């Protein structure tokens, strides 16, 4: 698994929405000398790799941010109240370890609530809501939390998670959504270094995707792409409770081409080009729709005069929690697909796609 170390470094990095600096530095270090860097005023990192032609411009966005939290207030007894950054389900939070990033360093805590022993029978049947939770960092007073530990309102909070290989090729980590997308555009640029391609690639690490696709909006304005290949994760349905999903999306069965989600309908001509490319290269390809969510492609396809866009994803279990799981082979096949698609997007092909 040749990209395992990069995956480990990216997923272990701390970067909730609005605080993506650590991830940005990893990308810049990895692509130093292989891309030209710029950024928008929100902090999205644009990595330009020019081929034999300056156009068409192919944008490959992968968002750098992960879901996390922010310190909202500190109680008089030193407990931390928080707000979510991104979409968390209440039931995945209790008793989970977190890290609060302060100006004095990282502080470890655990998410708690009123013990079930002290709840009424009716209260025990209800899911504890985030607003009723708190983080225990071991402080006994507000002053201790603020002055000794350095915790202040506005400090970011991330899951305290580790990186694991399960079995032979299953990868379990936090922030797979969407550090795996960052890893993809980084590897596309690196593998095309010194290789002719009839276009210019813009790998973009976008910020604040999980709170409203914000960085993609401003980055697309700067890039003004001709084509957008959004890379992200999508929900795998090969687990108990989802057996009747049609189509089924399985780990290990290849990348997923999202036909439509809540924010974008994949461009028909570009979709067909991706499908034809996968078939010619004998790359497995799955399909899905996901009408309950969206990706950066949702705003990029509406940028400027409009941008033909598709979403290519890696199937993943348990997204938006402390740990997710994906299959390494799906990563390699997604990378192969992106490389083949990029190599085929010359000016005439792009013009035909845009003319549809």
C-alpha positions, 0 to 999 in steps of 0.5 A: 500500500504505497500511499499508506503513510500519506493517508496516515499523515493526512487523516491524523492532521488536525483541521476542523472547518475554519482551522485547516492550516495543518492540512495545508502545510502537509499538501504544500510540503508533499507537492513542493517543486511539483506545483505552483501554489496560491490561495483565496482569501478564505484559505483554500489552497490552489495547486497548479500543475501545467501540462502541454497547454494552459487550457482547458483548466481541470479543477480537482477539489478535495476539501481539507476540513473535517467535522469538529467542534468549537468551544462555546463557553466554559462553566463556572466549574470548568466544563466546556460547552461546545457547538458543532462544526459540521454534521454530527449525529448526537448518538456518536458523541458521548464518552468520546475523547476529543482534543481542544487546540489552544494557544498553550497547546493541545488539551485532552477531554472527554464528552460527557452528560448526566449519567443514565442512573440519574435519569427518569425512565422516560428520559432514558429512552431519549437521545441526549442532545449536543446542547446537553453535553459538555467536555470534561478536561479535568478543570475544577473552575473556569479560571483553571480552564482558561488561565492554566490550560489556555482554553478560550471560546472559539478554540477548535476541537477535534476527535482524538482518534488513531489510524489503523489497518484492519485485515489486509486492506481496510483503512480505519481513521478519522477525517477520511471525509475528505482527506482522502480527496486531498490525497487523490489530487496530490497523487494525480499531480505527483504522478503526472510530474514530467508526464505530458497531459493536454491541459492544466490541473488545479488540485484545490484543497478547499476549506469549510466544505462541511459548513456550507461549501464555502471555500469551493465557492471562492476558489472556483472564482479564482480558478475559473475552471473548464471542467470540475472533477470533484473528489470526495467520499460517499456512503457505502451500503454493504452493512447491516440495515442497508441490505435492500439499498439499490444500487448497493455500494460496496467497499472494494468494488471500485470508485463511485460515480454519483449521478445526482446529489442534493446539490448537483446533477452530474453533467451528462457528457462528462459523466459519459466520458468518465464511464467510457474511460473506466471501461476502456481502462478496465477500471471497476465503477459503481454508481449512486445517488445521494439526495441527502447530502452534497459536495464542493461540486454543488457550488463549483458547477454554478460558478461563472458561466457554469462548469461541467462537473461530476463527483467521483467518490470512494465508498466509505462506512461510518462517515461523520464520526470518530472513525470511518472505514474504506478499502485501499483498492478503491483508492488505487482504482480511483486514482487510476481513473482520475489519471486516465480522465485527465489525460483524455481531457484535451481542448476538443474533448472539453469543447464537446463536453461543454457544448452538450 
